[in-house]
Amino acid sequence: MPFGKSSVGPVEASLSSRRTEGSMRSSRGEGALAAQNMNNCNNNDGKKDEKKDDKKDDKKDAKKEEPKEVWIMDPATDTYYYWLCTISIPVFYNLIFLVARSCFNELQSGNVTMLMVFDYSSDVLYCIDTFVRARTGFLEQGLLVKDAKILKEKYMKTRQFKLDMISVIPTDLIFLKIGINNPEWRFNRLFRLARLFEFFDRTETRTNFPNIFRIANLVLYIIIIIHWNGCLYFAISKVLGFGSDTWVYPDGKNPEFNRLLRQYIYCFYWSTLTLTTIGETPPPVRDIEYFFVVADFLTGVLIFATIVGNVGAMISNMNAARVEFQAKIDSIKQYMQFRKVTKDLEMRVVKWFDYLWTEEKTCDEKLVLKNLPDKLKAEIAINVHLETLRKVRIFQDCEAGLLVELVLKLQPQVFSPGDYICKKGDIGREMYIIKGGKLAVVADDGVTQFVVLSDGAYFGEISILGIKGSKAGNRRTANIRSVGYSDLFALSKDDLMEALIEYPDAKNLLEEKGKAILMKDNLIDESLVAATDAKDLEDKVNRVEASVEIMTAKFRKISAQYESSQRKLKQRLSNMSNQVRTLRVDHE
């Protein structure tokens, strides 16, 4: 038995140990698999979270990339000008009424409610204007900057920002302590005067009567200076005492001088006499009065000099066109008198000039538009002349580029009554388009009228094309005379051919149209076409032969130069070889 126990026990132990190891291995394997599954699940969850985070980041980036659209004021638009007009009203109100209210107590105390409404309405407009300034765009590399942050930073760096901040400081709060009848504490509102001047500058550039506006603006500045000076005179009189001497404002014993309107008119009158240095005013008595009058006289001298200089310059500018035009007339009159031109012709010339001035046709279009870039010149010419050019039959189907070229080459011309635009047999060097007036196709006697041409009619378009086989060639086939004063546009043959160089297809099309018109009117000869073609061919052959001869002569010249250079090079090489041989012999 002991033997059996001892023999069986080890086997069972070994089996149990193997089973235990197997179970442990299997448990380890299962644990590893479980761990792997957990890791896979974690990895999957992590990938999902990463994808979610990426999507969130993409959404955030998309939100960042799409900036919010904010309102921006473009200074080149009419809206900006209208806003300048709006903000200039409260600025002008403060400029005029603040000093008057500070000096004339009755004006302030008798209209408190109305003035408070105006004051705080202007303050609201000032605050809105500060916002508008912070959102006013500017050009950078030719493009309007619309970034609100950049605009705000640029505005805050300017000197005007500081002045605008000073102008909106609520100094009215001091009224709670000292009372409301002290408008001088609102003088900081005058720091926004730049807006008023900007409005004046913009208006001067936009108006069609700049000289009149400059004169009105100058008068307004003078009135403002007289107004302020009159208010200061009343304030000094109030401090020194009304009626205390002959210089100050009269005493209020006379009820007429106690009225507000009389007080202001008297002070304004005194200020006008003093600053313009005309008329007699009571002499000063006290030192401060002398000082004030001297300052007024100096200011008056500057004002008088400014008035004379500016008004003189403005009147000269207003009459500059007339002076220049009159100089032309005078020079032509002197020339006609020197050459003893007949009185009848002289009167026709003078009447022609009078018509030009009366109808405001004195300006030279090329001279006026010379400072504009070519693109703007073309747009103006298209706007003015394109519809007129489209009325011509042969140009109706032409491409837009050619029409633009031709529009720039149209020349305005004015003819007097009885002037011949062209006569039968004349060489046709230009075509005409009637802009205004009437032209008559007349017989050789100049009296009999066959037909009358009016606005929009045209003639001479066939002669400038040089159609092959035309019976008339490039000669005029009718007499055309101006009935009254006529305004025409002329297009010369040279200008047309210069434009057609860049448009060969258009040239062929125009020639075909012209040929069709001549054939319709039976004004073309096929034999002349053949003769012209043969002549053209012969001319081309002659030109080719001449070109070949020129090229042959040039080739011969180049060949001779090449042979000469080759001989010179060989001679130099032989000389160098001889020198080398001589050096070797000497060395040996």
Number of C-alpha atoms within 10 A of each C-alpha: 6 7 8 8 9 10 11 11 12 11 11 11 11 11 12 12 12 12 12 12 12 12 12 12 12 12 12 12 12 12 12 12 12 12 12 12 12 12 13 12 12 12 12 12 12 13 12 12 12 12 12 12 12 12 12 12 12 12 12 12 11 11 11 10 9 9 9 10 9 10 12 18 18 18 14 11 9 10 12 16 17 12 14 20 18 15 19 23 15 24 22 16 14 23 19 14 17 22 21 24 21 21 24 18 15 15 16 22 14 10 11 13 11 10 17 13 11 15 19 13 12 20 19 14 17 21 15 13 19 17 12 16 19 21 23 21 24 17 11 8 7 7 9 15 17 19 16 18 11 14 18 16 11 14 19 14 10 10 9 15 17 13 17 22 16 16 21 18 13 13 16 17 12 12 13 8 8 9 11 16 15 18 22 15 17 19 15 18 26 19 18 26 17 15 18 18 13 15 19 18 12 13 16 17 11 11 11 10 11 15 18 15 16 17 15 12 14 16 14 12 12 19 14 13 18 24 23 20 22 26 23 20 22 22 21 18 20 16 9 16 14 19 15 13 16 14 18 24 23 18 16 12 10 9 8 11 16 14 12 14 11 12 18 19 13 17 22 21 14 20 25 21 16 23 23 18 17 10 9 9 14 10 12 17 12 11 9 12 18 14 12 15 18 14 12 19 16 14 17 23 14 13 18 16 12 14 16 11 11 15 17 12 13 17 13 14 13 15 12 12 14 14 13 11 16 14 12 12 16 12 11 15 17 11 12 16 13 9 9 10 12 10 11 8 11 16 12 13 17 15 13 17 19 14 16 16 16 10 9 9 15 16 12 9 12 11 8 9 14 10 9 10 9 12 9 11 16 16 15 15 20 19 11 12 19 18 12 18 23 15 14 17 15 18 19 12 13 17 12 12 12 17 20 18 18 23 24 20 17 21 14 17 14 18 19 20 16 15 16 18 15 18 19 14 14 13 15 23 18 20 21 22 24 22 20 16 19 19 27 23 22 19 15 12 8 14 11 11 16 9 11 15 18 16 16 17 18 21 15 21 22 25 22 21 22 18 22 20 21 22 16 16 20 20 20 20 17 16 20 25 26 23 19 15 19 21 21 24 23 19 24 19 18 12 15 20 14 12 20 18 11 12 15 11 13 18 19 12 15 21 18 14 17 22 21 14 16 18 15 10 9 11 15 21 16 13 10 14 16 13 14 15 14 12 12 12 12 12 12 12 12 12 12 12 12 12 12 12 12 12 12 12 12 12 12 12 11 12 12 12 11 12 11 11 12 12 11 11 12 11 11 11 12 11 11 12 11 10 11 11 11 11 11 9 8 7 7 5
